[in-house]
Amino acid sequence: MVVLVIIGLATAAVMLSLPEAGGSLAGEADRFAARTKTARDTAILESRAVAVQIGRGGYDVARRDDAWRTEAHYDWAQRTVPEVGGSNEASIRFDSTGFSEPARVTLRRGTDQVAIDIAGDGGVHVAR
């Protein structure tokens, strides 16, 4: 009986120490924030509009030439749900000076949530 209890405790300890599938929600928020900052920097360096288009399944980075052209697509980690102003879909556009409309992107996974704030001056900050 004692051996079974020890095995049960050891199994519980191992299960609790395993990382989340798809990484942590904070890591997902950090990756999104870094890619959004890169989009802003690209808009400034290339003097053209760049957008981060957020959807339920992931997000795209698109550049404006004569029309919007998707440059990269990133999937959300499993069970991650975005929210921007009450919707699961939004577009954050940076103009050629790096400015954008202020927005708050909230990532949720189960009961956990992390917010990423995009300021009018294009600043991107993960709120912890």
Phi and psi in radians as a Rosetta constraint file:
Dihedral C 1 N 2 CA 2 C 2 CIRCULARHARMONIC -1.099 0.35
Dihedral N 2 CA 2 C 2 N 3 CIRCULARHARMONIC -0.685 0.35
Dihedral C 2 N 3 CA 3 C 3 CIRCULARHARMONIC -1.086 0.35
Dihedral N 3 CA 3 C 3 N 4 CIRCULARHARMONIC -0.719 0.35
Dihedral C 3 N 4 CA 4 C 4 CIRCULARHARMONIC -1.116 0.35
Dihedral N 4 CA 4 C 4 N 5 CIRCULARHARMONIC -0.691 0.35
Dihedral C 4 N 5 CA 5 C 5 CIRCULARHARMONIC -1.133 0.35
Dihedral N 5 CA 5 C 5 N 6 CIRCULARHARMONIC -0.756 0.35
Dihedral C 5 N 6 CA 6 C 6 CIRCULARHARMONIC -1.109 0.35
Dihedral N 6 CA 6 C 6 N 7 CIRCULARHARMONIC -0.760 0.35
Dihedral C 6 N 7 CA 7 C 7 CIRCULARHARMONIC -1.101 0.35
Dihedral N 7 CA 7 C 7 N 8 CIRCULARHARMONIC -0.719 0.35
Dihedral C 7 N 8 CA 8 C 8 CIRCULARHARMONIC -1.089 0.35
Dihedral N 8 CA 8 C 8 N 9 CIRCULARHARMONIC -0.768 0.35
Dihedral C 8 N 9 CA 9 C 9 CIRCULARHARMONIC -1.144 0.35
Dihedral N 9 CA 9 C 9 N 10 CIRCULARHARMONIC -0.715 0.35
Dihedral C 9 N 10 CA 10 C 10 CIRCULARHARMONIC -1.130 0.35
Dihedral N 10 CA 10 C 10 N 11 CIRCULARHARMONIC -0.711 0.35
Dihedral C 10 N 11 CA 11 C 11 CIRCULARHARMONIC -1.124 0.35
Dihedral N 11 CA 11 C 11 N 12 CIRCULARHARMONIC -0.748 0.35
Dihedral C 11 N 12 CA 12 C 12 CIRCULARHARMONIC -1.092 0.35
Dihedral N 12 CA 12 C 12 N 13 CIRCULARHARMONIC -0.717 0.35
Dihedral C 12 N 13 CA 13 C 13 CIRCULARHARMONIC -1.106 0.35
Dihedral N 13 CA 13 C 13 N 14 CIRCULARHARMONIC -0.735 0.35
Dihedral C 13 N 14 CA 14 C 14 CIRCULARHARMONIC -1.138 0.35
Dihedral N 14 CA 14 C 14 N 15 CIRCULARHARMONIC -0.766 0.35
Dihedral C 14 N 15 CA 15 C 15 CIRCULARHARMONIC -1.106 0.35
Dihedral N 15 CA 15 C 15 N 16 CIRCULARHARMONIC -0.671 0.35
Dihedral C 15 N 16 CA 16 C 16 CIRCULARHARMONIC -1.264 0.35
Dihedral N 16 CA 16 C 16 N 17 CIRCULARHARMONIC -0.432 0.35
Dihedral C 16 N 17 CA 17 C 17 CIRCULARHARMONIC -1.578 0.35
Dihedral N 17 CA 17 C 17 N 18 CIRCULARHARMONIC -0.122 0.35
Dihedral C 17 N 18 CA 18 C 18 CIRCULARHARMONIC -1.232 0.35
Dihedral N 18 CA 18 C 18 N 19 CIRCULARHARMONIC 2.458 0.35
Dihedral C 18 N 19 CA 19 C 19 CIRCULARHARMONIC -1.226 0.35
Dihedral N 19 CA 19 C 19 N 20 CIRCULARHARMONIC 2.775 0.35
Dihedral C 19 N 20 CA 20 C 20 CIRCULARHARMONIC -1.175 0.35
Dihedral N 20 CA 20 C 20 N 21 CIRCULARHARMONIC 2.603 0.35
Dihedral C 20 N 21 CA 21 C 21 CIRCULARHARMONIC -1.130 0.35
Dihedral N 21 CA 21 C 21 N 22 CIRCULARHARMONIC 2.242 0.35
Dihedral C 21 N 22 CA 22 C 22 CIRCULARHARMONIC 1.447 0.35
Dihedral N 22 CA 22 C 22 N 23 CIRCULARHARMONIC 0.101 0.35
Dihedral C 22 N 23 CA 23 C 23 CIRCULARHARMONIC 1.509 0.35
Dihedral N 23 CA 23 C 23 N 24 CIRCULARHARMONIC 3.051 0.35
Dihedral C 23 N 24 CA 24 C 24 CIRCULARHARMONIC -1.346 0.35
Dihedral N 24 CA 24 C 24 N 25 CIRCULARHARMONIC 2.788 0.35
Dihedral C 24 N 25 CA 25 C 25 CIRCULARHARMONIC -1.154 0.35
Dihedral N 25 CA 25 C 25 N 26 CIRCULARHARMONIC -0.639 0.35
Dihedral C 25 N 26 CA 26 C 26 CIRCULARHARMONIC -1.092 0.35
Dihedral N 26 CA 26 C 26 N 27 CIRCULARHARMONIC -0.686 0.35
Dihedral C 26 N 27 CA 27 C 27 CIRCULARHARMONIC -1.123 0.35
Dihedral N 27 CA 27 C 27 N 28 CIRCULARHARMONIC -0.698 0.35
Dihedral C 27 N 28 CA 28 C 28 CIRCULARHARMONIC -1.090 0.35
Dihedral N 28 CA 28 C 28 N 29 CIRCULARHARMONIC -0.747 0.35
Dihedral C 28 N 29 CA 29 C 29 CIRCULARHARMONIC -1.128 0.35
Dihedral N 29 CA 29 C 29 N 30 CIRCULARHARMONIC -0.707 0.35
Dihedral C 29 N 30 CA 30 C 30 CIRCULARHARMONIC -1.105 0.35
Dihedral N 30 CA 30 C 30 N 31 CIRCULARHARMONIC -0.738 0.35
Dihedral C 30 N 31 CA 31 C 31 CIRCULARHARMONIC -1.108 0.35
Dihedral N 31 CA 31 C 31 N 32 CIRCULARHARMONIC -0.779 0.35
Dihedral C 31 N 32 CA 32 C 32 CIRCULARHARMONIC -1.078 0.35
Dihedral N 32 CA 32 C 32 N 33 CIRCULARHARMONIC -0.782 0.35
Dihedral C 32 N 33 CA 33 C 33 CIRCULARHARMONIC -1.090 0.35
Dihedral N 33 CA 33 C 33 N 34 CIRCULARHARMONIC -0.744 0.35
Dihedral C 33 N 34 CA 34 C 34 CIRCULARHARMONIC -1.116 0.35
Dihedral N 34 CA 34 C 34 N 35 CIRCULARHARMONIC -0.724 0.35
Dihedral C 34 N 35 CA 35 C 35 CIRCULARHARMONIC -1.217 0.35
Dihedral N 35 CA 35 C 35 N 36 CIRCULARHARMONIC -0.579 0.35
Dihedral C 35 N 36 CA 36 C 36 CIRCULARHARMONIC -1.208 0.35
Dihedral N 36 CA 36 C 36 N 37 CIRCULARHARMONIC -0.697 0.35
Dihedral C 36 N 37 CA 37 C 37 CIRCULARHARMONIC -1.098 0.35
Dihedral N 37 CA 37 C 37 N 38 CIRCULARHARMONIC -0.695 0.35
Dihedral C 37 N 38 CA 38 C 38 CIRCULARHARMONIC -1.114 0.35
Dihedral N 38 CA 38 C 38 N 39 CIRCULARHARMONIC -0.686 0.35
Dihedral C 38 N 39 CA 39 C 39 CIRCULARHARMONIC -1.071 0.35
Dihedral N 39 CA 39 C 39 N 40 CIRCULARHARMONIC -0.768 0.35
Dihedral C 39 N 40 CA 40 C 40 CIRCULARHARMONIC -1.070 0.35
Dihedral N 40 CA 40 C 40 N 41 CIRCULARHARMONIC -0.799 0.35
Dihedral C 40 N 41 CA 41 C 41 CIRCULARHARMONIC -1.094 0.35
Dihedral N 41 CA 41 C 41 N 42 CIRCULARHARMONIC -0.675 0.35
Dihedral C 41 N 42 CA 42 C 42 CIRCULARHARMONIC -1.108 0.35
Dihedral N 42 CA 42 C 42 N 43 CIRCULARHARMONIC -0.717 0.35
Dihedral C 42 N 43 CA 43 C 43 CIRCULARHARMONIC -1.037 0.35
Dihedral N 43 CA 43 C 43 N 44 CIRCULARHARMONIC -0.722 0.35
Dihedral C 43 N 44 CA 44 C 44 CIRCULARHARMONIC -1.231 0.35
Dihedral N 44 CA 44 C 44 N 45 CIRCULARHARMONIC -0.844 0.35
Dihedral C 44 N 45 CA 45 C 45 CIRCULARHARMONIC -1.141 0.35
Dihedral N 45 CA 45 C 45 N 46 CIRCULARHARMONIC -0.639 0.35
Dihedral C 45 N 46 CA 46 C 46 CIRCULARHARMONIC -1.698 0.35
Dihedral N 46 CA 46 C 46 N 47 CIRCULARHARMONIC -0.018 0.35
Dihedral C 46 N 47 CA 47 C 47 CIRCULARHARMONIC 0.904 0.35
Dihedral N 47 CA 47 C 47 N 48 CIRCULARHARMONIC 0.834 0.35
Dihedral C 47 N 48 CA 48 C 48 CIRCULARHARMONIC -2.606 0.35
Dihedral N 48 CA 48 C 48 N 49 CIRCULARHARMONIC 2.733 0.35
Dihedral C 48 N 49 CA 49 C 49 CIRCULARHARMONIC -1.200 0.35
Dihedral N 49 CA 49 C 49 N 50 CIRCULARHARMONIC 2.474 0.35
Dihedral C 49 N 50 CA 50 C 50 CIRCULARHARMONIC -2.330 0.35
Dihedral N 50 CA 50 C 50 N 51 CIRCULARHARMONIC 2.442 0.35
Dihedral C 50 N 51 CA 51 C 51 CIRCULARHARMONIC -2.202 0.35
Dihedral N 51 CA 51 C 51 N 52 CIRCULARHARMONIC 2.555 0.35
Dihedral C 51 N 52 CA 52 C 52 CIRCULARHARMONIC -1.902 0.35
Dihedral N 52 CA 52 C 52 N 53 CIRCULARHARMONIC 1.962 0.35
Dihedral C 52 N 53 CA 53 C 53 CIRCULARHARMONIC -1.769 0.35
Dihedral N 53 CA 53 C 53 N 54 CIRCULARHARMONIC 1.962 0.35
Dihedral C 53 N 54 CA 54 C 54 CIRCULARHARMONIC -1.680 0.35
Dihedral N 54 CA 54 C 54 N 55 CIRCULARHARMONIC 2.326 0.35
Dihedral C 54 N 55 CA 55 C 55 CIRCULARHARMONIC -2.372 0.35
Dihedral N 55 CA 55 C 55 N 56 CIRCULARHARMONIC 3.032 0.35
Dihedral C 55 N 56 CA 56 C 56 CIRCULARHARMONIC -1.093 0.35
Dihedral N 56 CA 56 C 56 N 57 CIRCULARHARMONIC -0.625 0.35
Dihedral C 56 N 57 CA 57 C 57 CIRCULARHARMONIC -1.570 0.35
Dihedral N 57 CA 57 C 57 N 58 CIRCULARHARMONIC -0.253 0.35
Dihedral C 57 N 58 CA 58 C 58 CIRCULARHARMONIC 2.922 0.35
Dihedral N 58 CA 58 C 58 N 59 CIRCULARHARMONIC -2.793 0.35
Dihedral C 58 N 59 CA 59 C 59 CIRCULARHARMONIC -2.546 0.35
Dihedral N 59 CA 59 C 59 N 60 CIRCULARHARMONIC 2.627 0.35
Dihedral C 59 N 60 CA 60 C 60 CIRCULARHARMONIC -2.023 0.35
Dihedral N 60 CA 60 C 60 N 61 CIRCULARHARMONIC 2.609 0.35
Dihedral C 60 N 61 CA 61 C 61 CIRCULARHARMONIC -1.917 0.35
Dihedral N 61 CA 61 C 61 N 62 CIRCULARHARMONIC 2.152 0.35
Dihedral C 61 N 62 CA 62 C 62 CIRCULARHARMONIC -2.208 0.35
Dihedral N 62 CA 62 C 62 N 63 CIRCULARHARMONIC 2.558 0.35
Dihedral C 62 N 63 CA 63 C 63 CIRCULARHARMONIC -1.954 0.35
Dihedral N 63 CA 63 C 63 N 64 CIRCULARHARMONIC 2.624 0.35
Dihedral C 63 N 64 CA 64 C 64 CIRCULARHARMONIC -1.766 0.35
Dihedral N 64 CA 64 C 64 N 65 CIRCULARHARMONIC 2.000 0.35
Dihedral C 64 N 65 CA 65 C 65 CIRCULARHARMONIC -1.867 0.35
Dihedral N 65 CA 65 C 65 N 66 CIRCULARHARMONIC -1.963 0.35
Dihedral C 65 N 66 CA 66 C 66 CIRCULARHARMONIC -1.380 0.35
Dihedral N 66 CA 66 C 66 N 67 CIRCULARHARMONIC -0.476 0.35
Dihedral C 66 N 67 CA 67 C 67 CIRCULARHARMONIC -2.499 0.35
Dihedral N 67 CA 67 C 67 N 68 CIRCULARHARMONIC 2.941 0.35
Dihedral C 67 N 68 CA 68 C 68 CIRCULARHARMONIC -1.272 0.35
Dihedral N 68 CA 68 C 68 N 69 CIRCULARHARMONIC 2.304 0.35
Dihedral C 68 N 69 CA 69 C 69 CIRCULARHARMONIC -2.239 0.35
Dihedral N 69 CA 69 C 69 N 70 CIRCULARHARMONIC 2.150 0.35
Dihedral C 69 N 70 CA 70 C 70 CIRCULARHARMONIC -1.241 0.35
Dihedral N 70 CA 70 C 70 N 71 CIRCULARHARMONIC 2.224 0.35
Dihedral C 70 N 71 CA 71 C 71 CIRCULARHARMONIC -1.718 0.35
Dihedral N 71 CA 71 C 71 N 72 CIRCULARHARMONIC -0.585 0.35
Dihedral C 71 N 72 CA 72 C 72 CIRCULARHARMONIC -2.695 0.35
Dihedral N 72 CA 72 C 72 N 73 CIRCULARHARMONIC 2.593 0.35
Dihedral C 72 N 73 CA 73 C 73 CIRCULARHARMONIC -2.195 0.35
Dihedral N 73 CA 73 C 73 N 74 CIRCULARHARMONIC 2.398 0.35
Dihedral C 73 N 74 CA 74 C 74 CIRCULARHARMONIC -2.256 0.35
Dihedral N 74 CA 74 C 74 N 75 CIRCULARHARMONIC 2.307 0.35
Dihedral C 74 N 75 CA 75 C 75 CIRCULARHARMONIC -1.527 0.35
Dihedral N 75 CA 75 C 75 N 76 CIRCULARHARMONIC 2.542 0.35
Dihedral C 75 N 76 CA 76 C 76 CIRCULARHARMONIC -1.237 0.35
Dihedral N 76 CA 76 C 76 N 77 CIRCULARHARMONIC 2.631 0.35
Dihedral C 76 N 77 CA 77 C 77 CIRCULARHARMONIC -1.127 0.35
Dihedral N 77 CA 77 C 77 N 78 CIRCULARHARMONIC 2.755 0.35
Dihedral C 77 N 78 CA 78 C 78 CIRCULARHARMONIC -0.882 0.35
Dihedral N 78 CA 78 C 78 N 79 CIRCULARHARMONIC 2.323 0.35
Dihedral C 78 N 79 CA 79 C 79 CIRCULARHARMONIC 1.247 0.35
Dihedral N 79 CA 79 C 79 N 80 CIRCULARHARMONIC 0.136 0.35
Dihedral C 79 N 80 CA 80 C 80 CIRCULARHARMONIC -1.468 0.35
Dihedral N 80 CA 80 C 80 N 81 CIRCULARHARMONIC 2.253 0.35
Dihedral C 80 N 81 CA 81 C 81 CIRCULARHARMONIC -2.127 0.35
Dihedral N 81 CA 81 C 81 N 82 CIRCULARHARMONIC 2.148 0.35
Dihedral C 81 N 82 CA 82 C 82 CIRCULARHARMONIC -1.537 0.35
Dihedral N 82 CA 82 C 82 N 83 CIRCULARHARMONIC 2.726 0.35
Dihedral C 82 N 83 CA 83 C 83 CIRCULARHARMONIC -2.545 0.35
Dihedral N 83 CA 83 C 83 N 84 CIRCULARHARMONIC 2.252 0.35
Dihedral C 83 N 84 CA 84 C 84 CIRCULARHARMONIC -2.300 0.35
Dihedral N 84 CA 84 C 84 N 85 CIRCULARHARMONIC 1.926 0.35
Dihedral C 84 N 85 CA 85 C 85 CIRCULARHARMONIC 1.014 0.35
Dihedral N 85 CA 85 C 85 N 86 CIRCULARHARMONIC 0.660 0.35
Dihedral C 85 N 86 CA 86 C 86 CIRCULARHARMONIC 1.479 0.35
Dihedral N 86 CA 86 C 86 N 87 CIRCULARHARMONIC 0.049 0.35
Dihedral C 86 N 87 CA 87 C 87 CIRCULARHARMONIC -2.150 0.35
Dihedral N 87 CA 87 C 87 N 88 CIRCULARHARMONIC 2.737 0.35
Dihedral C 87 N 88 CA 88 C 88 CIRCULARHARMONIC -1.566 0.35
Dihedral N 88 CA 88 C 88 N 89 CIRCULARHARMONIC -0.076 0.35
Dihedral C 88 N 89 CA 89 C 89 CIRCULARHARMONIC -2.252 0.35
Dihedral N 89 CA 89 C 89 N 90 CIRCULARHARMONIC 2.400 0.35
Dihedral C 89 N 90 CA 90 C 90 CIRCULARHARMONIC -2.841 0.35
Dihedral N 90 CA 90 C 90 N 91 CIRCULARHARMONIC 2.872 0.35
Dihedral C 90 N 91 CA 91 C 91 CIRCULARHARMONIC -2.270 0.35
Dihedral N 91 CA 91 C 91 N 92 CIRCULARHARMONIC 2.161 0.35
Dihedral C 91 N 92 CA 92 C 92 CIRCULARHARMONIC -1.823 0.35
Dihedral N 92 CA 92 C 92 N 93 CIRCULARHARMONIC 2.017 0.35
Dihedral C 92 N 93 CA 93 C 93 CIRCULARHARMONIC -1.899 0.35
Dihedral N 93 CA 93 C 93 N 94 CIRCULARHARMONIC 2.289 0.35
Dihedral C 93 N 94 CA 94 C 94 CIRCULARHARMONIC -1.832 0.35
Dihedral N 94 CA 94 C 94 N 95 CIRCULARHARMONIC 2.235 0.35
Dihedral C 94 N 95 CA 95 C 95 CIRCULARHARMONIC -1.436 0.35
Dihedral N 95 CA 95 C 95 N 96 CIRCULARHARMONIC -3.081 0.35
Dihedral C 95 N 96 CA 96 C 96 CIRCULARHARMONIC -1.156 0.35
Dihedral N 96 CA 96 C 96 N 97 CIRCULARHARMONIC -0.231 0.35
Dihedral C 96 N 97 CA 97 C 97 CIRCULARHARMONIC -1.693 0.35
Dihedral N 97 CA 97 C 97 N 98 CIRCULARHARMONIC -0.045 0.35
Dihedral C 97 N 98 CA 98 C 98 CIRCULARHARMONIC 1.580 0.35
Dihedral N 98 CA 98 C 98 N 99 CIRCULARHARMONIC -0.016 0.35
Dihedral C 98 N 99 CA 99 C 99 CIRCULARHARMONIC -1.360 0.35
Dihedral N 99 CA 99 C 99 N 100 CIRCULARHARMONIC 2.687 0.35
Dihedral C 99 N 100 CA 100 C 100 CIRCULARHARMONIC -2.608 0.35
Dihedral N 100 CA 100 C 100 N 101 CIRCULARHARMONIC 2.971 0.35
Dihedral C 100 N 101 CA 101 C 101 CIRCULARHARMONIC -1.300 0.35
Dihedral N 101 CA 101 C 101 N 102 CIRCULARHARMONIC 2.378 0.35
Dihedral C 101 N 102 CA 102 C 102 CIRCULARHARMONIC -1.046 0.35
Dihedral N 102 CA 102 C 102 N 103 CIRCULARHARMONIC 2.488 0.35
Dihedral C 102 N 103 CA 103 C 103 CIRCULARHARMONIC -2.654 0.35
Dihedral N 103 CA 103 C 103 N 104 CIRCULARHARMONIC 2.735 0.35
Dihedral C 103 N 104 CA 104 C 104 CIRCULARHARMONIC -2.195 0.35
Dihedral N 104 CA 104 C 104 N 105 CIRCULARHARMONIC 2.101 0.35
Dihedral C 104 N 105 CA 105 C 105 CIRCULARHARMONIC -1.800 0.35
Dihedral N 105 CA 105 C 105 N 106 CIRCULARHARMONIC 2.115 0.35
Dihedral C 105 N 106 CA 106 C 106 CIRCULARHARMONIC -1.901 0.35
Dihedral N 106 CA 106 C 106 N 107 CIRCULARHARMONIC 2.187 0.35
Dihedral C 106 N 107 CA 107 C 107 CIRCULARHARMONIC -1.781 0.35
Dihedral N 107 CA 107 C 107 N 108 CIRCULARHARMONIC 2.288 0.35
Dihedral C 107 N 108 CA 108 C 108 CIRCULARHARMONIC -2.157 0.35
Dihedral N 108 CA 108 C 108 N 109 CIRCULARHARMONIC 2.496 0.35
Dihedral C 108 N 109 CA 109 C 109 CIRCULARHARMONIC -2.534 0.35
Dihedral N 109 CA 109 C 109 N 110 CIRCULARHARMONIC 1.841 0.35
Dihedral C 109 N 110 CA 110 C 110 CIRCULARHARMONIC 1.141 0.35
Dihedral N 110 CA 110 C 110 N 111 CIRCULARHARMONIC -2.190 0.35
Dihedral C 110 N 111 CA 111 C 111 CIRCULARHARMONIC -1.619 0.35
Dihedral N 111 CA 111 C 111 N 112 CIRCULARHARMONIC -0.127 0.35
Dihedral C 111 N 112 CA 112 C 112 CIRCULARHARMONIC -1.472 0.35
Dihedral N 112 CA 112 C 112 N 113 CIRCULARHARMONIC 2.610 0.35
Dihedral C 112 N 113 CA 113 C 113 CIRCULARHARMONIC -2.651 0.35
Dihedral N 113 CA 113 C 113 N 114 CIRCULARHARMONIC 2.594 0.35
Dihedral C 113 N 114 CA 114 C 114 CIRCULARHARMONIC -2.406 0.35
Dihedral N 114 CA 114 C 114 N 115 CIRCULARHARMONIC 2.406 0.35
Dihedral C 114 N 115 CA 115 C 115 CIRCULARHARMONIC -1.895 0.35
Dihedral N 115 CA 115 C 115 N 116 CIRCULARHARMONIC 2.499 0.35
Dihedral C 115 N 116 CA 116 C 116 CIRCULARHARMONIC -2.090 0.35
Dihedral N 116 CA 116 C 116 N 117 CIRCULARHARMONIC 2.105 0.35
Dihedral C 116 N 117 CA 117 C 117 CIRCULARHARMONIC -1.722 0.35
Dihedral N 117 CA 117 C 117 N 118 CIRCULARHARMONIC 2.308 0.35
Dihedral C 117 N 118 CA 118 C 118 CIRCULARHARMONIC -1.984 0.35
Dihedral N 118 CA 118 C 118 N 119 CIRCULARHARMONIC 2.057 0.35
Dihedral C 118 N 119 CA 119 C 119 CIRCULARHARMONIC -1.495 0.35
Dihedral N 119 CA 119 C 119 N 120 CIRCULARHARMONIC 2.885 0.35
Dihedral C 119 N 120 CA 120 C 120 CIRCULARHARMONIC -1.079 0.35
Dihedral N 120 CA 120 C 120 N 121 CIRCULARHARMONIC -0.493 0.35
Dihedral C 120 N 121 CA 121 C 121 CIRCULARHARMONIC -1.474 0.35
Dihedral N 121 CA 121 C 121 N 122 CIRCULARHARMONIC 0.084 0.35
Dihedral C 121 N 122 CA 122 C 122 CIRCULARHARMONIC 1.613 0.35
Dihedral N 122 CA 122 C 122 N 123 CIRCULARHARMONIC -0.038 0.35
Dihedral C 122 N 123 CA 123 C 123 CIRCULARHARMONIC -1.140 0.35
Dihedral N 123 CA 123 C 123 N 124 CIRCULARHARMONIC 2.456 0.35
Dihedral C 123 N 124 CA 124 C 124 CIRCULARHARMONIC -2.134 0.35
Dihedral N 124 CA 124 C 124 N 125 CIRCULARHARMONIC 2.226 0.35
Dihedral C 124 N 125 CA 125 C 125 CIRCULARHARMONIC -2.450 0.35
Dihedral N 125 CA 125 C 125 N 126 CIRCULARHARMONIC 2.282 0.35
Dihedral C 125 N 126 CA 126 C 126 CIRCULARHARMONIC -1.511 0.35
Dihedral N 126 CA 126 C 126 N 127 CIRCULARHARMONIC 2.084 0.35
Dihedral C 126 N 127 CA 127 C 127 CIRCULARHARMONIC -1.486 0.35
Dihedral N 127 CA 127 C 127 N 128 CIRCULARHARMONIC 2.134 0.35
